[in-house]
Amino acid sequence: MSSSSTTTTTTRLLMLKASDGVTFEVEEAVATKLGAINNMVEEEGSEDLICLPNVNGKFLGMVLEWCKKHANNNTNSDKGNDEVNKWWDKEFVMDLDQNTLYHLLMAADYLSGTELVDLLTEKVASMIRGKKVEEIRETFKIKSDFLPGQEEEIRKKNSWAFE
């Protein structure tokens, strides 16, 4: 009588709960791409539920989508996967409206998703690159907090910065 052994690897699942009560069941390898989750898992051990009071479910879902793509593609580190990730990242941020971009960036920052924060800040930088101060204010709906005449004085002293 022969016995055969099968090797099964069980993937630990983590339950993440967003501020609005939305929950996500996520593989540990995916969730721990985020430094905050990784720290919680290491410090607190096997918690059944990780509550994330500063992240809305919509944006947590988007962060986890990014993490899942990168966790899966990081298992094989070849140049082809790097290109796939770059293409996927470009698609991921391409059509984000400003509100979504802002909240996604805040969520990624809170969760210590350094690589995602880098990607999103590069998107913000591309929105600013080559624009004049007035255009940036208009794009991001930033009101000037200068007193009348104050901005003109600064422009005169630093004319090189406004060319």
N, C-alpha and C positions, 0 to 999 in steps of 0.2 A: 504494500500500500504506500503510495507516494503522496506527499503533501506538497502543495504549492503555496508559496507565500506571495501575497500581493501587497505591494507597498502603496498605501494611500496616504496622501498628505492632506491633512485637514487645514483649511484656511480659516484662521480666526476672523470672526466677524465682529465689528464694533457697531454699536447703535449710537448715532449722533442725533441730537435733538436741537433744532434751531429755535430762535427766540419766539417764533410764531407757532411753535408746537409741531412743525413738520419734522418727521424723523427719517433718517436714512440708515440703512443697514449696509455697511461698507467693509470690504476686506481690509484687514489691518495694514497690509502693504500699501494700499491706496491712501488710507487716512493718515498714515504716518509720514507721507510726503510733506505734511504740514507740521512744522516744528512744534506748534502748540499742542496738537494732538499727540505727537510723538512724546513730548514731555509728560503729558497727562498719563499716557499708557505706561511709561517708564516709572513715574513717581507713584502712581496710584495702583498699578498692577492691573488686575482683570476687573475692570468696572463694566457693569452691564450696560450702563447708559452714560454717555458724555453729553452734558448740557452745554450749549454754546449760546449764552444769553445775548451776545452782541452781534449775532449773524442771523439774518432773515433766511427762511427756507429757500427762496428763489436763488439767492446769491450763494448760499451754501451748496446748493445743487450744482451751480455752475462751477464753483471751485472744485467740487468733487469730480465733476466731469473732466476737468483739466487734469486733476491728479490721477484719475483712472487711466487716461490716455498716456500719461508720462510714466506711470508705474508699470504699465504693461509693456511699453516700448523700451524701458530701461533694462528689461531682463536680457535682451540681446543688444550689446553695445557695439553696433557696427555703424559705419558711415551712412548706410542706407536709412537706418532708423533715425539718425540725426536729421537727415533731410526730410523725412516724413514728419518728424516732430516740428521742424521749422515751418513746413507747409501748413500743418494742422494748426499751429499757433497763430500763423498769419490769418488763417480763415476764422479762427476762434475770436480774434479781436477786431476783425475787419469792419463789421457793421454794428459794433456796440454804440448805442446812443450815449450821450454824456451822463445821463442819470445812472444807467446801468454800469457804465465804466467806473463812475465814482463809487457806487456801492460795492461793486465787485473788487475794486482796489482796496476799499476799507476792510472788506471781509478777508481778503487774502493777507492784508497786513496784520489784522487781528490774529489770524490763524498762523502767522509766521510762515507763509508760503512764499519764501524768498524768490524762487524762480518765477512764480506767477506774478509777484509784485514787480519784478524786473521787466517782464513782458508788458504788463499794463502801464508801467511808467514810460516805457519806450513808446507806447501808443500815444500817451499824453504828450510826450516830447515831439512826436511827429505832427501833432496837431498845433504845436506852438512854433516849430521850426520855420524860420523865414518870415514870420509875421511881425508886424509893427505892434507896439504896445496897445494901441486902440483896437486893433483886430483881435488881439488876445483877450482883452477885456470883453469885447463883444462876443467872442466865441464861448467864453466861460462865464458870461454874465457877471463880471466883476465890476462893482461900482468903485469909482475913485473915492478915496477917503482923504484927499488933499483939500485944504482950505483954498478958497479962491486966490489965485495968484501964486500959490505955493508950488504947484506943478510946473507952471511956466518958469519959475525961478530955477527949479531943479533941471528943467530941460536946457536952459541957457548955460548953467554951470557944467552940464554933462552932455553937451550937444553930440558928441561922438557916439553916445549910446542910443541916440534916437534917429540916427541916419539910416 
